């Protein structure tokens, strides 16, 4: 029995119970969470603070909140933290206080040259162990075990021979790089969580508190609710719009799926189909500008590319993703005769826009600020101010100071898993830096692929998905960015293309079996098998596995090139994805035979790539396929 539990997926990817402290614990948690939020906002807007110190203080506060709000197991009490939880929270605060007092000294010291005191080693070890425990509670044993493997490799890899061996690294050397530099726990990932990520999550939380989430659902229902498969199309549109501001596939599934999945089931959809449509739609939200997700902000620091450039480049791929998902839902709905929404559930478009159209203003403000070249931090602040400003114009959307405070507390609550994942990812990045593993890994990959681009892309995409199983998207991207992106860059792929390539596959790890954390979230609502939901979701999200290859070979899809070439590439890629969707579902203007579907899919695949010869061959194939249909139509007209 013990062995079965150890090897079960539930054991490896289950997390501690997320609790909402009640009673006196609520009055301890809430002011502390408000203090953390106030610190982050102040540090982002007017306080000048060193990057290491910022990361230390943010980690200390979020670690304490993590122990207060996340139990040691899924069976922990939900109303209050245990005594060990409170002790760990106190240790987190004490470690933050110690390092804050020594921040000037630490930021000026020379790593591996200036000696560490016994107290330095003690508190650094405490931070290291706290990070492991937070990762285990918030992300499960999957990421935690991977971190431990990297730690073991750091400390004992000198016993290995061959390419992957490295020089001796003492524990003091390890703990110094891990804690006392910006190459470890307090590196880029946690700093991004403490700035861009926190502020954009705050933007989404404020928008939801003012009623923006309800408006986006009603808007989607008003547009597509009357069509065949209306509730599924509403799920696609509303989840895309909500995911654009939440940046979290799992939270998007829980938020919008709690409405769309029951409606779909009531109108005849199977639980697995309803869950899969919601998962595919929600997962893509992390790829949609202007907000995208935490991983995109981490990309800014890793690559040095402006967030504006990344957001603009991501527009066409994101549109293509949702064109593909929507087309598949459409063809599936026609093939199965799925019903629209009930008329009494469809709001009127004009009244919906009149009541909530003002919520488009913050998105416009975000976009304008991005295009003006402002930093992501400033953009998030502009968006949040715009939300509060437009909400004041309607009585039913207006919120007061108490509601704003609750939204800030909710932001901290949502950021706990992100902080745990990014701190753990910092441990991995520190290990890669210390051992030079990235270069060794490249040597192994080139040995497998013979340094050829296409097989390297296949291997990079596959490994990113595998390494990301059970991980939050930021952790999956960070690992892939450290190991895979440099390999692609060495083969001539530009940094923007390489990092967006691995970002897409990191995002898709949220719905890829056997773990598929977003599918597990949907299964509890759909009341169906999570693995079957994940398999169907991969089918609906097929575009996300094809589009990255297309923009690596055709940078026009990232808006690189002449306007004419960009438009043609986008239109042909969209047409290709619609044809692939029809081939997958076996329906276009009617049922498609098996002999028709395969060449149709091949022609659609060819249209996705910008090579002129491939495009001509694909168009010729389509002409052959549709010639008999065209002749029959001409015969009817005569």
Protein Blocks (a to p, Z undefined) as FASTA:
>chain_A
ZZmmmmpmklmmgccdddddehjllmmmmmmmmmmmmmmmmmmmmpccdfklmmmmmmmm
mmmmmmmmmcfbfkbcfkbccfklmmmmmmmmmmmmmmmmmmmmmmmpcehkaccdfklm
mmmmmmmmmmmmmmmmmnojklmmmmmmmmmmmmmmmmpgcjlbccdddfklmmmmmmmp
cklmmmmklmmmmmmmmmmmmmmmmmmmnopmmmmmmmmmmmmmmpghklmmmmmmmmmm
mmmmnopaklmmmmmmmmmmmmmmmnopafklmmmmmmmmmmmmmmpcfklpmklmmmmm
mnopafklmmmmmmmmmmmmmmmmmmmmmmmmmmnopacddfklpccfklmmmmmmmmmm
mmmmmmmmmmnopafklmmmmmmmmmmmmmmmpmklpccfklmmmmmmmmmmmmmmmmmm
mmmmmmmmmmmmmnommmmmmmmmmmmnoopaklmmmmmmmmmmmmmgopafklmmmmmm
mmmmmmmmmnopafklmmmmmmmmmmmmmmgcfklmmlmmmmmmnopafklmmmmmmmmm
mmmmmmmmmmmmmmmlnopacfklmmmmmmmmmmmmmmmmmmmnopakbccdfklmmmmm
mmmmmmmpmbfklmmmmmmmmmmmmmmmmmmmmmmmZZ
